[in-house]
Amino acid sequence: MSEWFWMWLSAFALTQLVETPVYAYALARARERSLVVCTGYGFLASAITHPVVWWVIPAIVPLSRYELFFAVAEGFALVTEALLMRALGLRRALLWSLLANSLSVVVGSLLRAWVGWP
């Protein structure tokens, strides 16, 4: 498998570790659903957006224009995940999505700077 695939897989794992608990907490708190179900929904949000960010958007916006790529990719993830959370009944879904995605970017950036992963 390609190096790009392994980079994506490690970034996907980190994204899930960071974002899923945020969404699970928000949904469980707001909807009084089981934490297991809410964790599944939280996982689903990034499972939908992350492959698009890594595999589709770079074909549209070249990585050589990183600032534009970053804005388009994160904007897509933020809005798409917020729409999913809102459809699941989460109020202030855009704020929860902003929190989840911001944490993911910060944690990923810090880990890359400190230990070179992901």
C-alpha positions as a printed Julia matrix, in Angstrom:
118×3 Matrix{Float64}:
   0.0    0.0    0.0
   1.13   3.54  -0.66
   2.73   5.82   1.87
  -0.18   8.25   1.36
  -2.6    5.52   2.5
  -0.64   4.9    5.72
  -0.46   8.64   6.38
  -4.22   8.87   5.89
  -4.89   5.86   8.11
  -2.84   7.25  10.99
  -4.46  10.69  10.62
  -7.88   9.03  10.47
  -7.18   7.11  13.68
  -6.05  10.26  15.47
  -9.06  12.19  14.19
 -11.38   9.51  15.52
  -9.62   9.43  18.9
 -10.06  13.19  19.26
 -13.39  13.95  17.59
 -15.53  10.92  18.44
 -15.57  11.58  22.21
 -16.58  15.21  21.63
 -19.55  14.25  19.49
 -20.47  11.29  21.73
 -20.53  13.52  24.79
 -22.54  16.24  23.08
 -25.11  13.83  21.65
 -25.47  11.79  24.83
 -25.9   14.93  26.89
 -28.38  16.55  24.53
 -30.44  13.59  23.4
 -30.22  11.29  26.4
 -29.25   8.4   24.14
 -26.92   5.6   25.13
 -23.26   6.49  25.03
 -22.61   3.51  22.74
 -25.06   4.79  20.12
 -23.73   8.33  20.43
 -20.16   7.08  20.03
 -21.2    5.36  16.82
 -22.71   8.58  15.52
 -19.59  10.47  16.53
 -17.43   8.0   14.65
 -19.71   8.26  11.61
 -19.22  12.02  11.31
 -15.48  11.84  10.69
 -15.79   8.56   8.81
 -17.84  10.45   6.23
 -15.71  13.58   5.96
 -12.14  12.37   6.52
 -11.81  10.31   3.31
 -13.17  13.23   1.28
 -10.66  15.6    2.89
  -7.75  13.25   2.12
  -8.76  11.68  -1.19
 -11.14  14.02  -3.01
 -10.31  17.59  -2.04
  -6.58  17.28  -2.97
  -7.72  16.38  -6.49
  -9.64  19.67  -6.61
  -7.38  21.99  -4.63
  -3.66  21.18  -4.98
  -1.7   20.61  -1.8
   0.88  23.07  -3.14
  -1.71  25.75  -2.3
  -1.87  24.55   1.29
  -3.68  27.5    2.85
  -6.49  27.23   0.31
  -6.55  23.44   0.62
  -6.73  23.69   4.42
  -9.58  26.24   4.3
 -11.62  24.17   1.85
 -10.96  20.85   3.61
 -11.66  22.06   7.13
 -14.62  24.13   5.99
 -16.09  21.05   4.31
 -15.54  18.9    7.42
 -16.9   21.55   9.77
 -20.11  22.17   7.84
 -20.78  18.54   6.87
 -20.29  17.26  10.41
 -22.41  20.08  11.82
 -25.23  19.23   9.41
 -25.07  15.57  10.43
 -25.08  16.45  14.13
 -28.0   18.83  13.63
 -29.9   16.11  11.76
 -29.32  13.9   14.81
 -30.94  16.56  16.98
 -27.88  18.27  18.41
 -28.43  21.93  19.15
 -25.49  24.24  18.55
 -24.13  21.62  16.18
 -21.88  24.12  14.42
 -20.17  24.99  17.71
 -19.68  21.31  18.59
 -18.28  20.68  15.12
 -15.96  23.66  15.48
 -14.75  22.31  18.83
 -14.21  18.76  17.55
 -12.42  19.83  14.38
 -10.32  22.49  16.11
  -9.16  19.99  18.71
  -8.3   17.54  15.98
  -6.24  20.1   14.07
  -4.43  21.3   17.2
  -3.65  17.83  18.56
  -2.55  16.59  15.13
  -0.35  19.64  14.56
   1.26  19.39  17.99
   1.95  15.68  17.64
   3.44  16.19  14.18
   5.7   18.97  15.5
   6.75  17.07  18.63
   7.06  13.47  17.47
   6.58  13.53  13.69
   3.27  11.66  13.81
   0.82  11.51  12.12
